Amino acid sequence: MKKILLIAMGLAFCAGPAGAELKVITASTDLKYICERIGGDLVKVESMASGSQDLHMVEPRPSMVFKLKKADMVVRVGLDLDMWLDSLINAAKNGRLFYGQLGYVDASAGVPLLEKPEGKVDASMGDIHIYGNPHYWLDPANAKVMARNILAGLKRAMPDQTAKFDANYAEFVKDTDTKLDEWTRRMAPLKGLKIITYHSSWPYFASRFGLMVAGHIEPKPGIPPSASHLDSLLKKMKAENIRVILTESYYPRKGPDFLAGKTGAAVVTAPVSVGGEDGVKTYFDVFDHVVAGLEKAVAGN
């Protein structure tokens, strides 16, 4: 009887949603954009977080539970970055969205991870992610992995629309490769550039384009900078002639501006997600903005 019930549940899901559109909830605006590109007019997608929010700090709200109750699929960043989503899914009690079920998608599956901590991990190390750095979407090449995971989820939900999803996925990959070639060409003169970042959000971006992250304004992930830490960064920047500070748009400017004022470094304020700043309407806009900001900073220095 248990096997029969499980089979019936699977068939009900595979038959697709009752309405014309598949209702998808994503943890981030970047995942929303990719989902809409692949799902097209067959999906209705809503992001739990805005593009201007730090994904570590999203506050669960009752309205989010209500939306998840009605969702056919959930797409999360994973790697414990969006742990707040766990309590929401549990509260919604929507069986389709539980871990391992047909409507659950972890966009990080298959991404080559960086900065996976070794040895003992404890609270004294700050906001450490035990599975690896979760900011993998800031390497635009990883968009193809994210899209592939979303594609698999959409196919499970609407198997009769496989051909359309495959075509949309192929188009997205083509657009990603075209933009990746452009960004690689533009970033080539900046290869080897040393930068200071606010948070450890940029190792994937730096690895993709050959930048060197020489330090962070946070002494440890999630820990605000002290005067002594800023002083040590100041000495390092002067000694190594580091003239670019890359800071996420939602972090305070006090620390970056202090260092810039003492060293003459340029501060590049960057959105890390779709909607993070005015005019950043697509996933590709994020990188257009960051690349342009770095080009301008280097030219100015």
N, C-alpha and C positions, 0 to 999 in steps of 0.2 A: 504493500500500500504506500509506504514511504517513497519508493522508487517511482510509482505512478504519479504521486503528487509532484515530485521534483520535475518529472518529464512534462507534466501539464503546465507547471510554472514556466519552464523554459520555452515551451511552444507559445504560451501567451505573450511572453516578451518578444520572441522572434516575429510574431505576427505584426509587431510595430505598435505605436501608440494609437489610441482611439481617434485622436484628431489628425489633421493633415500634417502637422509639424511635430517633430521630435523635440521635446523639451529638455534642454541641456543646461546644467549649472556648472560653471567653471570657477576655479579659485581665483584666477587672475584675468585681466583684460587681454593679455597676450594669448592665453589659451582660448579665450572667447573669439579673438580675431581668427586664429587658425581653425577653430571649429566652424566658424561661419564660412571660411574659404572652402573647406572640404564638404560641409553639409549643404551649402547653398540655400535654396529656398525650402529645403526639406527640414531645416532645423530652426528653432527659436532658442537663442542662447543668451544667458544672463550671467554676468560675473558677480561673485560675492564681494570682491574687493574693487575699489576704484584704482585707476592708474596712478594716482598721486599718493597712494597709501603704501606704507612699509608692510609687506606681506607677513612679517613677523608679528605685527601689532594689530591685526584685524580683530575687532570686538564682535563676538557673536551676538545676534539680535533675534528676537522671536520671529520677525518677518522672514529671516533667512530659513528658519525651520519650516515655515509655511510653504515657501518656494520649493524646498527640497522634497516635501511631501508629494508634490505634484510632478516632480522631475522624472524623466525616463533614464537620464544618464548624468553622472557627475564626473568632471575631469579635474584632477588635482595636480598641483606642482610636485608634491611628494617630498621625500627626504626630510620629513618633519618640519618643513618650512611652514606648511599650512595645517599644523596640528589642531588649530581652532576648528577646522572643518570636521574633525572626528566627533566632537560633542554635538554638532549640528546634525550630522547624519544619524547619530544614535537617537537624538531627540525626535527626528522626523519619522523614524521607524518605517522607512521605505526600503523594503527588502531588496529592491533592484540595485540600490546604491551601496550596499555593504561590500566590504573588501572581498574580492574573489567572485563577486556576482557579475552578471552579464552587463549591468549598467555602470560598473565601476572602472574608471580609467585612471591610471597613474602615468602621467606624461613623461616621467623621468625614466621609465623602464628602457634599458638598453643604452642610456647615455653614458659615455666614458666619464667617470667622476674624478674630480680633483679634490685635493686637500682632505682626504679621508684621515681622521686622526688615528694615531697609533698609540698603543699602550692604554693606561688608565685615563678615563675622562671623568672630570668632576666639575662642580659649579665654579671652582676657583679659576677655571679656564675661560669663563664668560659664556656667551651663547654659542656653544660648540654643537655642530651637527654631526652625530656619530656616523652617519652613512656617507658623508662627504659634503662638500660645499653645494648648497642647493640653488645657486644662482646660474644654473647651466643654460638658461634661455638667453643669456647675454653672449653666448657664442652663436651667431646666426646659423652656423652649420648644424647645430643641434635642433633647429626648427624642423628639420626633415625627420628626425627621430620622434619628436613630439607629434608631428603630423601623422606619422605612421601609427603611433599608438592610438591617436584619435580616430584615424581611419578604421582601425580594427574594431573599436567600440561602436562606431556608426554602422559598420557592416553587421555586427551582432544584433543591433537594434532594428535595422531595416535591410535584411538580406536581399530583398527584391530590388533594392536601389544600389547594389554593388557597383554596377557599371558607371553610374553617375558619380558615385563617391570616388572611384578609381580615377576617373577623368579629372575631377576637381583636384585630387591629390597630385596628379602628374603636373597639372598646371601650376600649383603652388610650389612644387619642387623646382620646376623650371624657373619661376620668378625668383625663388630663393637663390638658385645658382647664379642667375644673372646679376643679382644685387651683390652676392658674395664676391664675384669677380671684380665688380666695381669697387667695393670697399677694400679689397685686398690690394688693388692697384693704388688707390688713394692713400692707404696706410703704409705702403712700402717705404716711402721716405722717412717714416717715423719709427721704423724698426729699431729696437734697442733703446728707445726713449724710456727714461726713468720717470715714474710718476708716483705721487702720493695719493692714496684714496681714503675716503672717510671710513667706510666699512669694507669688509672683504667681499664686495659684490662683483669684482671685476677680474678674477683669475682666469675665467673662461675667455673673456674678451681679450685679455692681455696675451694669453697663450695663442689664440687664433691669429693675432696680428703682430706678435713679436714685441710687445711692450714689457717693461720690467717694473713690477710693483715693488717699490723700495720701502714702503711703510704705510701704516694706516693712522689716521687721526684718532680713532678708537684704540686705546692701549690693548684691549681685548674685545672680542666681538660683543656688541651690545653695551659696553662700558663707556660712559662719557669721558672725554679727555681731561686729564689733570694738567695743571700748570707745568709740572715737572716733565710730563710726557711731551707736551707741546715744545718745551725747551729742548728736549733731546731730538725731536724731529727737526727743529730749527737748525740745530748744529749739523745734523745729517744733510739737510738740504743745502746748506752753505758749503759743506765739505765736498759734496758730490755734485754740486751745481744742478740740483733738481729744480726745474722751473715750471712744472705743471702739477696742479692739484685737481683731481677728478672727484667730485662729490655728487652724491645722489640728490635729487631735487627736494626730497622730503627731510633731509637732515639740516640742522642749524648751520648757519654760515659763520658763526663766531670764530670757531677754530680755524677753518680754511682762510678766512679773511685776515686773521692775526698772522698766520704764516706767510700769506701773500704780501702783507704789508711789510714784513721784516726781510723778505727775500726777493721781492719783485716777481714772484711766480704768478702765473695766470691761473685763475680758478675757473674750471669748466664745470658748470652745473648741468647734470645730465638726467633726463628721464630714464627710468629703467623699465618702464612698461608703457603700453598703449594708453594714451590719455594722461601721461605723467606731466605733460606741459601742453600749452596751447599749440595746436598745429600738429601734434603727434597723434595721428589718427589711425595708423596701421603699425604692425610689428616692424615693417621696414623703415618707417619714419623714425623709430627709436634709434636705429644705427645711423641713419642719415644725419640725425641731430648730433650724436656723439662724435662721429667722424668729423663732421664740419667744425664742431667745437674744438677738437684736438688740433685740427689743421690751423685754425685761427690762433690758438694759443701758441703753437710752435712758431708760426709766422711772426707773431707779435714779439716773441722773445729773441 
